[in-house]
Amino acid sequence: MGRRVLPVLLVLAAAVADARGAHGLAFDALLAAVPFTAVAGLVSFGAYLERREDALGGIQALLWALSLCLVVLSCAVRSPATEAGVVPPLGSSALVACLAIFVLKALVATAPYARGALRPAKP
């Protein structure tokens, strides 16, 4: 559980730091999120390979890969601009898209529970 929560917390911390104008701190948080996001993605993909009939596991692994790409993109775009104290629009957009991916991941994770709650009770 921790390996899935830590990347989300780091990206969330980067978004808060960006909102407060601490762009260097946001860059550091995103840079720290890269290895944790990669590990969570690899573990998720390994779990999917063990249980290939679980389609939601494949979607989760794909979303981890997409979030990793967005975190790396945001870091790469911010890197030269960190000293200037500005955030390129692509860096902010990648960060917001990564947060949206994390929300989508949460919805995918809760889908089986919602599907079970919507089934009518058997008489």
NORHUWO-V143796 format. One record per pair of residues at least 12 apart in sequence whose C-alpha atoms are under 10 Angstrom apart, sorted by the first residue. I is the first residue (numbers start at 1). J is the second residue. Records with the same first field share a line. If there is no record, write none. Layout:
I->J ; J
This chain:
1->40
2->36 ; 40
3->36 ; 37 ; 38 ; 39 ; 40 ; 41 ; 43
4->36 ; 37 ; 39 ; 40 ; 41 ; 43 ; 44 ; 64
5->36 ; 37 ; 40 ; 102
6->32 ; 33 ; 36 ; 37 ; 40
7->29 ; 30 ; 32 ; 33 ; 34 ; 35 ; 36 ; 37 ; 38 ; 39 ; 40 ; 67 ; 68 ; 71 ; 102
8->33 ; 36 ; 37 ; 67 ; 98 ; 99 ; 102 ; 103
9->29 ; 33
10->26 ; 28 ; 29 ; 30 ; 31 ; 32 ; 33 ; 34 ; 36 ; 37
11->26 ; 27 ; 29 ; 30 ; 31 ; 32 ; 33 ; 34 ; 37 ; 71 ; 95 ; 96 ; 98 ; 99 ; 102
12->26 ; 29 ; 30 ; 95 ; 96 ; 98 ; 99
13->25 ; 26 ; 28 ; 29 ; 30
14->26 ; 27 ; 28 ; 29 ; 30 ; 31 ; 33 ; 95
15->27 ; 29 ; 30 ; 92 ; 95 ; 96 ; 99
17->29
18->86 ; 87 ; 92 ; 95
21->85 ; 86 ; 87
22->82 ; 85 ; 86
23->78 ; 81 ; 82 ; 83 ; 84 ; 85 ; 86 ; 87
24->78 ; 79 ; 81 ; 82 ; 83 ; 84 ; 85 ; 86 ; 87
25->82
26->75 ; 78 ; 82 ; 87 ; 95
27->71 ; 74 ; 75 ; 76 ; 77 ; 78 ; 79 ; 81 ; 82 ; 87 ; 91
28->75 ; 79 ; 82
29->75
30->71 ; 72 ; 73 ; 74 ; 75 ; 78 ; 95
31->71 ; 72 ; 74 ; 75 ; 76 ; 79
32->71 ; 75
33->68 ; 71 ; 72 ; 75
34->67 ; 68 ; 69 ; 70 ; 71 ; 72 ; 75
35->68 ; 72
36->68
37->64 ; 65 ; 67 ; 68 ; 69 ; 71 ; 72
38->64 ; 65 ; 67 ; 68 ; 69
39->64 ; 68
40->61 ; 64 ; 65 ; 68
41->60 ; 61 ; 62 ; 63 ; 64 ; 65 ; 66 ; 67 ; 68
42->61 ; 64 ; 65
43->61 ; 64
44->57 ; 58 ; 59 ; 60 ; 61 ; 62 ; 63 ; 64 ; 65
45->57 ; 58 ; 59 ; 60 ; 61 ; 62 ; 64 ; 65
46->58 ; 61
47->61
48->60 ; 61
49->61
56->105 ; 108 ; 109 ; 111 ; 112
57->108 ; 109
59->105 ; 108 ; 109
60->102 ; 104 ; 105 ; 106 ; 108 ; 109
61->105
62->105
63->98 ; 101 ; 102 ; 104 ; 105 ; 108
64->98 ; 101 ; 102 ; 105
66->97 ; 98 ; 101
67->94 ; 95 ; 97 ; 98 ; 99 ; 100 ; 101 ; 102 ; 105
68->98
69->94 ; 98
70->91 ; 93 ; 94 ; 95 ; 96 ; 97 ; 98 ; 99 ; 101
71->91 ; 94 ; 95 ; 97 ; 98 ; 99
72->91 ; 94 ; 95
73->90 ; 91 ; 93 ; 94 ; 95
74->87 ; 88 ; 89 ; 90 ; 91 ; 92 ; 93 ; 94 ; 95 ; 96 ; 98
75->91 ; 94 ; 95
76->90 ; 91
77->89 ; 90 ; 91 ; 92 ; 94
78->90 ; 91 ; 92
79->91
